[in-house]
Amino acid sequence: MQNAEIEVIAPNLKRRLSGVTATVVRLVPIQARSIGIVATGPGLPPEVPHVALAKLPFLPRRRRVWHARRNTEMMLGLILRRFFFMDLKFVFTSASQRRHTGYTKWLISKMDEVVATSSRTAAYLERPAHVILHGIDTTGFTPPEDRAALRARLGLPEGVLVGCYGRIRAQKGTDAFVDAMIRLLPARPGVSALVMGRATEGQGEFLARLKAKVARAGLEGRILFPPEVTVDRMADWYRVLDLYVAPQRWEGFGLTPLEAMACGVPVVATRVGAFEEIVTPQTGALVDPGDIPALAAACEPFLDDDAMRTAAGAAARAHVLANFRIENEAAALVALYRKLLA
């Protein structure tokens, strides 16, 4: 893309992988099919159209949209407009479900348009917002052709397999999942569970306590902790599952239920993030965060009823195809950009 053709800039001012970074990396290449959009910031993969931060003030003069997703990115946009005289219109996407600080409120007040990733998120904003739910790549996340063969290739047990993926910490409810499985598995010798993710930022002791709890329950061979895999391999780890559990105590949006559902897997989730807008009675079940007896009770029928799992898995895939394709998210944002550019 020539610099003069850049119409939208999506900053990503964080090198470490995060949900926001993943959103930019997923969306920008798809949006680039229909509008001149680039990302900017450190550590972006080569397949993402991008421009160096240092080159921003020297782009040919024209109106552009600056789509920020963090406080630092809103502030940088304001600096570029105020001190480098760039003709920018501002979009901010909020995924936060908590009261904003005075500083954040001030930054948001300077934005031309605000996007919320769920209705629950929009309720925390003190100004009107467009609710645009995240979508996922439904061609990359698909049901398995042969689940048994895939499990064998990955060295996983036969029988019913339940999974909980993501960062390993209390906020993500990893301990709630382990506690629920300790309740359910002793009476179900054909069921195994997977806990996969990364324990970072001082969470090593938390993970060690979980493993010790599993050992005391005598379930080391049935509640497994496989090492984290790269993003490009995640679809296979959803495909091997019969049930996915999202036990978070807090979440901004939460993509993992959508990824599981796209692979034809029913989901039991907590009422946080966008999960109430994702999981339906036909595709799974919802429980209050931190309620371990309720979490176990919601999982129980899916573990015991093959026909129920099959029907919910088919409904989950259909629900994602109808409502949560990443192309829909990209198109809604591009329409907003075009409104501002006009």
Short mmCIF file of the C-alpha atoms (twelve columns), coordinates in Angstrom:
data_MODEL
# 
_entry.id   MODEL 
# 
loop_
_atom_site.group_PDB 
_atom_site.id 
_atom_site.type_symbol 
_atom_site.label_atom_id 
_atom_site.label_alt_id 
_atom_site.label_comp_id 
_atom_site.label_asym_id 
_atom_site.label_seq_id 
_atom_site.Cartn_x 
_atom_site.Cartn_y 
_atom_site.Cartn_z 
_atom_site.pdbx_PDB_model_num 
ATOM 1   C CA . MET A 1   0.000   0.000   0.000  1 
ATOM 2   C CA . GLN A 2   1.317   3.444   -0.930 1 
ATOM 3   C CA . ASN A 3   1.455   5.958   1.930  1 
ATOM 4   C CA . ALA A 4   -0.983  8.250   0.137  1 
ATOM 5   C CA . GLU A 5   -3.556  5.437   0.098  1 
ATOM 6   C CA . ILE A 6   -3.605  4.994   3.889  1 
ATOM 7   C CA . GLU A 7   -7.067  5.927   5.163  1 
ATOM 8   C CA . VAL A 8   -7.104  4.245   8.591  1 
ATOM 9   C CA . ILE A 9   -4.345  3.666   11.163 1 
ATOM 10  C CA . ALA A 10  -4.766  1.016   13.878 1 
ATOM 11  C CA . PRO A 11  -2.065  1.535   16.531 1 
ATOM 12  C CA . ASN A 12  -0.849  -1.338  18.677 1 
ATOM 13  C CA . LEU A 13  1.492   0.061   21.320 1 
ATOM 14  C CA . LYS A 14  2.221   -3.153  23.176 1 
ATOM 15  C CA . ARG A 15  4.825   -5.689  22.157 1 
ATOM 16  C CA . ARG A 16  3.618   -8.528  24.409 1 
ATOM 17  C CA . LEU A 17  0.755   -10.630 23.080 1 
ATOM 18  C CA . SER A 18  -2.610  -9.568  24.488 1 
ATOM 19  C CA . GLY A 19  -6.256  -9.729  23.510 1 
ATOM 20  C CA . VAL A 20  -6.042  -6.253  21.970 1 
ATOM 21  C CA . THR A 21  -2.961  -7.189  19.948 1 
ATOM 22  C CA . ALA A 22  -4.682  -10.361 18.746 1 
ATOM 23  C CA . THR A 23  -7.673  -8.279  17.638 1 
ATOM 24  C CA . VAL A 24  -5.493  -5.935  15.569 1 
ATOM 25  C CA . VAL A 25  -3.595  -8.837  14.012 1 
ATOM 26  C CA . ARG A 26  -6.820  -10.667 13.111 1 
ATOM 27  C CA . LEU A 27  -8.810  -7.699  11.830 1 
ATOM 28  C CA . VAL A 28  -6.450  -5.460  9.882  1 
ATOM 29  C CA . PRO A 29  -5.624  -7.928  7.058  1 
ATOM 30  C CA . ILE A 30  -9.340  -8.541  6.503  1 
ATOM 31  C CA . GLN A 31  -10.241 -4.840  6.639  1 
ATOM 32  C CA . ALA A 32  -7.419  -4.115  4.183  1 
ATOM 33  C CA . ARG A 33  -9.407  -5.921  1.490  1 
ATOM 34  C CA . SER A 34  -11.938 -3.075  1.444  1 
ATOM 35  C CA . ILE A 35  -10.205 0.050   2.829  1 
ATOM 36  C CA . GLY A 36  -6.684  1.470   3.057  1 
ATOM 37  C CA . ILE A 37  -5.829  0.424   6.619  1 
ATOM 38  C CA . VAL A 38  -2.472  -0.187  8.280  1 
ATOM 39  C CA . ALA A 39  -1.380  -1.017  11.792 1 
ATOM 40  C CA . THR A 40  1.514   0.677   13.571 1 
ATOM 41  C CA . GLY A 41  3.578   -0.287  16.603 1 
ATOM 42  C CA . PRO A 42  6.213   -2.813  17.692 1 
ATOM 43  C CA . GLY A 43  6.281   -6.551  17.095 1 
ATOM 44  C CA . LEU A 44  3.609   -6.821  14.399 1 
ATOM 45  C CA . PRO A 45  3.768   -9.972  12.239 1 
ATOM 46  C CA . PRO A 46  4.748   -9.448  8.583  1 
ATOM 47  C CA . GLU A 47  1.328   -10.407 7.220  1 
ATOM 48  C CA . VAL A 48  -0.266  -7.354  8.886  1 
ATOM 49  C CA . PRO A 49  -0.070  -4.207  6.717  1 
ATOM 50  C CA . HIS A 50  1.782   -1.651  8.803  1 
ATOM 51  C CA . VAL A 51  3.698   1.617   8.825  1 
ATOM 52  C CA . ALA A 52  6.528   2.543   11.188 1 
ATOM 53  C CA . LEU A 53  5.593   4.820   14.089 1 
ATOM 54  C CA . ALA A 54  8.393   7.232   13.190 1 
ATOM 55  C CA . LYS A 55  6.937   7.742   9.713  1 
ATOM 56  C CA . LEU A 56  3.455   8.801   10.858 1 
ATOM 57  C CA . PRO A 57  4.100   12.585  10.979 1 
ATOM 58  C CA . PHE A 58  5.517   12.463  7.450  1 
ATOM 59  C CA . LEU A 59  2.598   10.744  5.725  1 
ATOM 60  C CA . PRO A 60  1.069   12.703  2.826  1 
ATOM 61  C CA . ARG A 61  -1.575  15.100  4.147  1 
ATOM 62  C CA . ARG A 62  -5.136  13.800  4.029  1 
ATOM 63  C CA . ARG A 63  -7.882  12.944  6.493  1 
ATOM 64  C CA . ARG A 64  -7.424  9.604   8.244  1 
ATOM 65  C CA . VAL A 65  -9.115  7.596   10.976 1 
ATOM 66  C CA . TRP A 66  -7.062  6.703   14.070 1 
ATOM 67  C CA . HIS A 67  -8.578  3.604   15.714 1 
ATOM 68  C CA . ALA A 68  -7.277  3.305   19.283 1 
ATOM 69  C CA . ARG A 69  -7.927  0.503   21.745 1 
ATOM 70  C CA . ARG A 70  -5.771  1.641   24.695 1 
ATOM 71  C CA . ASN A 71  -5.270  4.877   26.655 1 
ATOM 72  C CA . THR A 72  -1.734  5.251   25.289 1 
ATOM 73  C CA . GLU A 73  -3.061  4.987   21.755 1 
ATOM 74  C CA . MET A 74  -5.753  7.609   22.313 1 
ATOM 75  C CA . MET A 75  -3.138  9.977   23.738 1 
ATOM 76  C CA . LEU A 76  -0.715  9.375   20.866 1 
ATOM 77  C CA . GLY A 77  -3.475  10.202  18.382 1 
ATOM 78  C CA . LEU A 78  -4.216  13.460  20.178 1 
ATOM 79  C CA . ILE A 79  -0.511  14.348  20.160 1 
ATOM 80  C CA . LEU A 80  -0.215  13.633  16.438 1 
ATOM 81  C CA . ARG A 81  -3.168  15.895  15.705 1 
ATOM 82  C CA . ARG A 82  -2.183  18.705  18.094 1 
ATOM 83  C CA . PHE A 83  1.568   18.921  17.539 1 
ATOM 84  C CA . PHE A 84  2.125   17.306  14.134 1 
ATOM 85  C CA . PHE A 85  -1.026  18.721  12.519 1 
ATOM 86  C CA . MET A 86  -2.299  15.374  11.237 1 
ATOM 87  C CA . ASP A 87  -5.945  15.480  10.103 1 
ATOM 88  C CA . LEU A 88  -7.258  12.637  12.282 1 
ATOM 89  C CA . LYS A 89  -10.713 11.408  13.228 1 
ATOM 90  C CA . PHE A 90  -10.715 9.229   16.336 1 
ATOM 91  C CA . VAL A 91  -12.365 5.878   17.070 1 
ATOM 92  C CA . PHE A 92  -11.894 4.154   20.419 1 
ATOM 93  C CA . THR A 93  -12.908 0.567   21.107 1 
ATOM 94  C CA . SER A 94  -13.606 -0.284  24.755 1 
ATOM 95  C CA . ALA A 95  -13.701 -3.839  26.081 1 
ATOM 96  C CA . SER A 96  -13.483 -2.841  29.743 1 
ATOM 97  C CA . GLN A 97  -16.292 -3.702  32.143 1 
ATOM 98  C CA . ARG A 98  -15.392 -1.438  35.043 1 
ATOM 99  C CA . ARG A 99  -15.666 2.225   35.918 1 
ATOM 100 C CA . HIS A 100 -13.157 4.335   34.034 1 
ATOM 101 C CA . THR A 101 -10.687 6.665   35.730 1 
ATOM 102 C CA . GLY A 102 -11.011 10.398  35.237 1 
ATOM 103 C CA . TYR A 103 -8.049  10.324  32.843 1 
ATOM 104 C CA . THR A 104 -9.654  7.638   30.672 1 
ATOM 105 C CA . LYS A 105 -12.981 9.471   30.684 1 
ATOM 106 C CA . TRP A 106 -11.206 12.613  29.481 1 
ATOM 107 C CA . LEU A 107 -9.510  10.707  26.666 1 
ATOM 108 C CA . ILE A 108 -12.790 9.072   25.616 1 
ATOM 109 C CA . SER A 109 -14.480 12.474  25.569 1 
ATOM 110 C CA . LYS A 110 -12.034 13.526  22.834 1 
ATOM 111 C CA . MET A 111 -12.980 10.632  20.535 1 
ATOM 112 C CA . ASP A 112 -15.264 11.141  17.541 1 
ATOM 113 C CA . GLU A 113 -16.835 7.686   17.827 1 
ATOM 114 C CA . VAL A 114 -16.753 4.991   20.506 1 
ATOM 115 C CA . VAL A 115 -17.227 1.255   19.988 1 
ATOM 116 C CA . ALA A 116 -18.106 -1.229  22.746 1 
ATOM 117 C CA . THR A 117 -17.406 -4.936  22.284 1 
ATOM 118 C CA . SER A 118 -20.600 -5.939  24.121 1 
ATOM 119 C CA . SER A 119 -23.769 -4.433  25.554 1 
ATOM 120 C CA . ARG A 120 -22.382 -4.946  29.061 1 
ATOM 121 C CA . THR A 121 -19.273 -2.951  28.122 1 
ATOM 122 C CA . ALA A 122 -21.396 -0.160  26.626 1 
ATOM 123 C CA . ALA A 123 -23.167 0.244   29.966 1 
ATOM 124 C CA . TYR A 124 -19.893 1.405   31.557 1 
ATOM 125 C CA . LEU A 125 -19.402 4.198   29.027 1 
ATOM 126 C CA . GLU A 126 -20.790 7.626   29.793 1 
ATOM 127 C CA . ARG A 127 -21.540 8.408   26.159 1 
ATOM 128 C CA . PRO A 128 -23.316 6.646   23.267 1 
ATOM 129 C CA . ALA A 129 -21.387 3.768   21.729 1 
ATOM 130 C CA . HIS A 130 -21.723 1.430   18.773 1 
ATOM 131 C CA . VAL A 131 -21.909 -2.195  19.986 1 
ATOM 132 C CA . ILE A 132 -19.826 -4.287  17.570 1 
ATOM 133 C CA . LEU A 133 -19.234 -7.812  18.790 1 
ATOM 134 C CA . HIS A 134 -15.984 -9.563  17.963 1 
ATOM 135 C CA . GLY A 135 -15.996 -12.241 15.313 1 
ATOM 136 C CA . ILE A 136 -13.653 -15.108 14.492 1 
ATOM 137 C CA . ASP A 137 -12.260 -16.841 11.437 1 
ATOM 138 C CA . THR A 138 -14.840 -19.547 10.743 1 
ATOM 139 C CA . THR A 139 -12.662 -21.070 8.022  1 
ATOM 140 C CA . GLY A 140 -9.773  -21.632 10.425 1 
ATOM 141 C CA . PHE A 141 -11.936 -22.848 13.318 1 
ATOM 142 C CA . THR A 142 -14.010 -25.738 12.001 1 
ATOM 143 C CA . PRO A 143 -15.374 -29.069 13.313 1 
ATOM 144 C CA . PRO A 144 -13.014 -32.052 13.079 1 
ATOM 145 C CA . GLU A 145 -13.107 -34.503 10.211 1 
ATOM 146 C CA . ASP A 146 -12.005 -37.356 12.487 1 
ATOM 147 C CA . ARG A 147 -11.916 -36.485 16.194 1 
ATOM 148 C CA . ALA A 148 -10.612 -39.882 17.291 1 
ATOM 149 C CA . ALA A 149 -7.682  -39.737 14.854 1 
ATOM 150 C CA . LEU A 150 -6.854  -36.196 15.913 1 
ATOM 151 C CA . ARG A 151 -6.852  -37.176 19.590 1 
ATOM 152 C CA . ALA A 152 -4.561  -40.088 18.848 1 
ATOM 153 C CA . ARG A 153 -2.142  -37.797 16.976 1 
ATOM 154 C CA . LEU A 154 -2.070  -35.371 19.928 1 
ATOM 155 C CA . GLY A 155 -1.659  -38.181 22.462 1 
ATOM 156 C CA . LEU A 156 -4.964  -37.518 24.221 1 
ATOM 157 C CA . PRO A 157 -7.226  -40.047 25.961 1 
ATOM 158 C CA . GLU A 158 -10.366 -41.558 24.514 1 
ATOM 159 C CA . GLY A 159 -13.809 -41.000 26.051 1 
ATOM 160 C CA . VAL A 160 -15.367 -37.639 26.871 1 
ATOM 161 C CA . LEU A 161 -12.923 -34.742 26.911 1 
ATOM 162 C CA . VAL A 162 -13.567 -31.354 28.580 1 
ATOM 163 C CA . GLY A 163 -11.299 -28.361 28.094 1 
ATOM 164 C CA . CYS A 164 -10.513 -24.988 29.684 1 
ATOM 165 C CA . TYR A 165 -7.957  -22.840 27.839 1 
ATOM 166 C CA . GLY A 166 -6.366  -19.452 28.404 1 
ATOM 167 C CA . ARG A 167 -4.168  -17.751 30.952 1 
ATOM 168 C CA . ILE A 168 -3.965  -19.706 34.204 1 
ATOM 169 C CA . ARG A 169 -5.013  -17.417 37.041 1 
ATOM 170 C CA . ALA A 170 -7.897  -16.809 39.443 1 
ATOM 171 C CA . GLN A 171 -9.382  -14.049 37.279 1 
ATOM 172 C CA . LYS A 172 -9.803  -16.615 34.507 1 
ATOM 173 C CA . GLY A 173 -11.447 -19.075 36.902 1 
ATOM 174 C CA . THR A 174 -8.966  -21.863 36.261 1 
ATOM 175 C CA . ASP A 175 -9.303  -22.991 39.876 1 
ATOM 176 C CA . ALA A 176 -13.110 -23.068 39.537 1 
ATOM 177 C CA . PHE A 177 -12.789 -25.389 36.538 1 
ATOM 178 C CA . VAL A 178 -10.406 -27.690 38.410 1 
ATOM 179 C CA . ASP A 179 -12.699 -27.777 41.452 1 
ATOM 180 C CA . ALA A 180 -15.725 -28.570 39.271 1 
ATOM 181 C CA . MET A 181 -13.856 -31.411 37.543 1 
ATOM 182 C CA . ILE A 182 -12.731 -32.830 40.899 1 
ATOM 183 C CA . ARG A 183 -16.436 -33.002 41.817 1 
ATOM 184 C CA . LEU A 184 -17.500 -34.621 38.540 1 
ATOM 185 C CA . LEU A 185 -14.765 -36.978 37.389 1 
ATOM 186 C CA . PRO A 186 -14.607 -39.578 40.199 1 
ATOM 187 C CA . ALA A 187 -18.066 -40.874 39.283 1 
ATOM 188 C CA . ARG A 188 -17.303 -40.718 35.531 1 
ATOM 189 C CA . PRO A 189 -14.280 -42.867 34.688 1 
ATOM 190 C CA . GLY A 190 -14.726 -42.177 30.959 1 
ATOM 191 C CA . VAL A 191 -14.253 -38.408 31.294 1 
ATOM 192 C CA . SER A 192 -10.951 -36.507 31.201 1 
ATOM 193 C CA . ALA A 193 -10.179 -32.783 31.421 1 
ATOM 194 C CA . LEU A 194 -7.577  -30.477 29.881 1 
ATOM 195 C CA . VAL A 195 -6.247  -27.271 31.462 1 
ATOM 196 C CA . MET A 196 -4.043  -25.508 28.943 1 
ATOM 197 C CA . GLY A 197 -2.563  -22.033 29.046 1 
ATOM 198 C CA . ARG A 198 0.196   -19.859 30.390 1 
ATOM 199 C CA . ALA A 199 0.882   -19.039 34.032 1 
ATOM 200 C CA . THR A 200 2.577   -15.635 33.873 1 
ATOM 201 C CA . GLU A 201 3.329   -12.674 36.110 1 
ATOM 202 C CA . GLY A 202 3.805   -14.556 39.347 1 
ATOM 203 C CA . GLN A 203 1.104   -17.166 38.711 1 
ATOM 204 C CA . GLY A 204 3.472   -20.132 38.932 1 
ATOM 205 C CA . GLU A 205 2.541   -20.806 42.562 1 
ATOM 206 C CA . PHE A 206 -1.163  -20.667 41.659 1 
ATOM 207 C CA . LEU A 207 -0.597  -23.343 39.004 1 
ATOM 208 C CA . ALA A 208 1.455   -25.464 41.407 1 
ATOM 209 C CA . ARG A 209 -1.390  -25.365 43.951 1 
ATOM 210 C CA . LEU A 210 -3.862  -26.505 41.298 1 
ATOM 211 C CA . LYS A 211 -1.668  -29.444 40.317 1 
ATOM 212 C CA . ALA A 212 -1.214  -30.378 43.985 1 
ATOM 213 C CA . LYS A 213 -4.995  -30.302 44.486 1 
ATOM 214 C CA . VAL A 214 -5.468  -32.596 41.494 1 
ATOM 215 C CA . ALA A 215 -2.822  -34.969 42.870 1 
ATOM 216 C CA . ARG A 216 -4.518  -35.100 46.289 1 
ATOM 217 C CA . ALA A 217 -7.759  -36.050 44.534 1 
ATOM 218 C CA . GLY A 218 -5.938  -38.870 42.733 1 
ATOM 219 C CA . LEU A 219 -6.804  -37.444 39.309 1 
ATOM 220 C CA . GLU A 220 -3.335  -36.680 37.883 1 
ATOM 221 C CA . GLY A 221 -3.977  -38.955 34.908 1 
ATOM 222 C CA . ARG A 222 -7.387  -37.457 34.145 1 
ATOM 223 C CA . ILE A 223 -7.041  -33.708 34.749 1 
ATOM 224 C CA . LEU A 224 -4.152  -32.948 32.444 1 
ATOM 225 C CA . PHE A 225 -2.027  -29.809 32.088 1 
ATOM 226 C CA . PRO A 226 -0.547  -29.937 28.567 1 
ATOM 227 C CA . PRO A 227 1.920   -27.195 27.603 1 
ATOM 228 C CA . GLU A 228 0.586   -24.111 25.854 1 
ATOM 229 C CA . VAL A 229 0.586   -24.307 22.065 1 
ATOM 230 C CA . THR A 230 0.996   -21.557 19.470 1 
ATOM 231 C CA . VAL A 231 -2.060  -19.732 18.118 1 
ATOM 232 C CA . ASP A 232 -1.903  -21.498 14.757 1 
ATOM 233 C CA . ARG A 233 -2.352  -24.875 16.502 1 
ATOM 234 C CA . MET A 234 -5.233  -23.914 18.788 1 
ATOM 235 C CA . ALA A 235 -8.052  -24.994 16.456 1 
ATOM 236 C CA . ASP A 236 -7.007  -28.660 16.760 1 
ATOM 237 C CA . TRP A 237 -7.165  -28.433 20.562 1 
ATOM 238 C CA . TYR A 238 -10.760 -27.237 20.367 1 
ATOM 239 C CA . ARG A 239 -11.636 -29.929 17.807 1 
ATOM 240 C CA . VAL A 240 -10.655 -32.738 20.182 1 
ATOM 241 C CA . LEU A 241 -13.128 -31.572 22.844 1 
ATOM 242 C CA . ASP A 242 -16.656 -32.713 23.652 1 
ATOM 243 C CA . LEU A 243 -17.295 -29.729 25.955 1 
ATOM 244 C CA . TYR A 244 -15.560 -26.407 26.514 1 
ATOM 245 C CA . VAL A 245 -15.787 -24.520 29.822 1 
ATOM 246 C CA . ALA A 246 -15.161 -20.768 30.188 1 
ATOM 247 C CA . PRO A 247 -15.192 -20.231 33.992 1 
ATOM 248 C CA . GLN A 248 -13.911 -16.642 34.104 1 
ATOM 249 C CA . ARG A 249 -14.618 -14.405 37.083 1 
ATOM 250 C CA . TRP A 250 -13.980 -11.324 34.938 1 
ATOM 251 C CA . GLU A 251 -13.542 -10.859 31.198 1 
ATOM 252 C CA . GLY A 252 -13.476 -7.978  28.743 1 
ATOM 253 C CA . PHE A 253 -14.999 -9.938  25.874 1 
ATOM 254 C CA . GLY A 254 -13.643 -13.485 25.704 1 
ATOM 255 C CA . LEU A 255 -13.023 -15.191 22.353 1 
ATOM 256 C CA . THR A 256 -12.417 -18.741 23.509 1 
ATOM 257 C CA . PRO A 257 -16.121 -19.757 23.662 1 
ATOM 258 C CA . LEU A 258 -16.567 -18.543 20.076 1 
ATOM 259 C CA . GLU A 259 -13.512 -20.498 18.919 1 
ATOM 260 C CA . ALA A 260 -14.814 -23.653 20.581 1 
ATOM 261 C CA . MET A 261 -18.328 -23.181 19.222 1 
ATOM 262 C CA . ALA A 262 -16.999 -22.647 15.692 1 
ATOM 263 C CA . CYS A 263 -15.366 -26.065 16.043 1 
ATOM 264 C CA . GLY A 264 -18.742 -27.601 16.887 1 
ATOM 265 C CA . VAL A 265 -18.206 -27.796 20.662 1 
ATOM 266 C CA . PRO A 266 -20.911 -26.838 23.212 1 
ATOM 267 C CA . VAL A 267 -19.885 -24.338 25.887 1 
ATOM 268 C CA . VAL A 268 -20.601 -23.848 29.585 1 
ATOM 269 C CA . ALA A 269 -19.617 -20.302 30.550 1 
ATOM 270 C CA . THR A 270 -20.006 -17.748 33.308 1 
ATOM 271 C CA . ARG A 271 -22.063 -14.570 32.997 1 
ATOM 272 C CA . VAL A 272 -19.130 -12.230 32.342 1 
ATOM 273 C CA . GLY A 273 -17.707 -10.439 29.320 1 
ATOM 274 C CA . ALA A 274 -19.824 -11.016 26.250 1 
ATOM 275 C CA . PHE A 275 -20.658 -14.605 27.173 1 
ATOM 276 C CA . GLU A 276 -24.356 -13.865 27.733 1 
ATOM 277 C CA . GLU A 277 -24.471 -12.550 24.156 1 
ATOM 278 C CA . ILE A 278 -22.575 -15.570 22.796 1 
ATOM 279 C CA . VAL A 279 -23.883 -18.680 24.579 1 
ATOM 280 C CA . THR A 280 -27.551 -19.600 24.137 1 
ATOM 281 C CA . PRO A 281 -29.630 -22.389 25.733 1 
ATOM 282 C CA . GLN A 282 -29.273 -24.293 22.446 1 
ATOM 283 C CA . THR A 283 -25.469 -24.051 22.397 1 
ATOM 284 C CA . GLY A 284 -24.592 -24.547 26.067 1 
ATOM 285 C CA . ALA A 285 -25.285 -23.103 29.495 1 
ATOM 286 C CA . LEU A 286 -24.491 -20.064 31.647 1 
ATOM 287 C CA . VAL A 287 -23.773 -19.834 35.381 1 
ATOM 288 C CA . ASP A 288 -22.744 -17.096 37.802 1 
ATOM 289 C CA . PRO A 289 -18.970 -16.561 38.154 1 
ATOM 290 C CA . GLY A 290 -17.348 -18.297 41.099 1 
ATOM 291 C CA . ASP A 291 -20.311 -20.635 41.716 1 
ATOM 292 C CA . ILE A 292 -18.528 -23.986 41.562 1 
ATOM 293 C CA . PRO A 293 -21.564 -26.203 42.396 1 
ATOM 294 C CA . ALA A 294 -23.524 -24.454 39.607 1 
ATOM 295 C CA . LEU A 295 -20.613 -24.851 37.201 1 
ATOM 296 C CA . ALA A 296 -20.390 -28.576 37.932 1 
ATOM 297 C CA . ALA A 297 -24.167 -28.990 37.638 1 
ATOM 298 C CA . ALA A 298 -24.207 -27.210 34.258 1 
ATOM 299 C CA . CYS A 299 -21.443 -29.459 32.909 1 
ATOM 300 C CA . GLU A 300 -23.009 -32.683 34.188 1 
ATOM 301 C CA . PRO A 301 -25.688 -33.275 31.516 1 
ATOM 302 C CA . PHE A 302 -23.227 -32.583 28.698 1 
ATOM 303 C CA . LEU A 303 -20.846 -35.178 30.119 1 
ATOM 304 C CA . ASP A 304 -23.568 -37.803 30.420 1 
ATOM 305 C CA . ASP A 305 -25.679 -37.308 27.278 1 
ATOM 306 C CA . ASP A 306 -24.048 -37.939 23.890 1 
ATOM 307 C CA . ALA A 307 -27.103 -36.783 21.941 1 
ATOM 308 C CA . MET A 308 -27.291 -33.526 23.918 1 
ATOM 309 C CA . ARG A 309 -23.635 -32.780 23.160 1 
ATOM 310 C CA . THR A 310 -24.077 -33.527 19.467 1 
ATOM 311 C CA . ALA A 311 -27.134 -31.312 19.110 1 
ATOM 312 C CA . ALA A 312 -25.583 -28.430 21.069 1 
ATOM 313 C CA . GLY A 313 -22.345 -28.694 19.089 1 
ATOM 314 C CA . ALA A 314 -24.178 -28.440 15.764 1 
ATOM 315 C CA . ALA A 315 -26.211 -25.490 17.060 1 
ATOM 316 C CA . ALA A 316 -23.015 -23.805 18.299 1 
ATOM 317 C CA . ARG A 317 -21.370 -23.963 14.876 1 
ATOM 318 C CA . ALA A 318 -24.519 -22.633 13.171 1 
ATOM 319 C CA . HIS A 319 -24.815 -19.802 15.725 1 
ATOM 320 C CA . VAL A 320 -21.257 -18.626 15.107 1 
ATOM 321 C CA . LEU A 321 -21.669 -18.777 11.328 1 
ATOM 322 C CA . ALA A 322 -24.829 -16.693 11.532 1 
ATOM 323 C CA . ASN A 323 -23.668 -14.079 14.039 1 
ATOM 324 C CA . PHE A 324 -19.940 -14.045 14.778 1 
ATOM 325 C CA . ARG A 325 -17.942 -14.201 11.567 1 
ATOM 326 C CA . ILE A 326 -14.917 -11.912 11.649 1 
ATOM 327 C CA . GLU A 327 -15.948 -10.551 8.256  1 
ATOM 328 C CA . ASN A 328 -19.068 -9.093  9.894  1 
ATOM 329 C CA . GLU A 329 -17.002 -7.323  12.562 1 
ATOM 330 C CA . ALA A 330 -14.600 -5.972  9.924  1 
ATOM 331 C CA . ALA A 331 -17.447 -4.693  7.734  1 
ATOM 332 C CA . ALA A 332 -19.168 -2.890  10.638 1 
ATOM 333 C CA . LEU A 333 -15.938 -1.094  11.537 1 
ATOM 334 C CA . VAL A 334 -15.172 -0.191  7.923  1 
ATOM 335 C CA . ALA A 335 -18.648 1.366   7.615  1 
ATOM 336 C CA . LEU A 336 -17.845 3.507   10.682 1 
ATOM 337 C CA . TYR A 337 -14.491 4.540   9.205  1 
ATOM 338 C CA . ARG A 338 -16.132 5.578   5.936  1 
ATOM 339 C CA . LYS A 339 -18.657 7.712   7.830  1 
ATOM 340 C CA . LEU A 340 -15.817 9.602   9.529  1 
ATOM 341 C CA . LEU A 341 -13.772 9.945   6.356  1 
ATOM 342 C CA . ALA A 342 -16.766 11.498  4.635  1 
# 
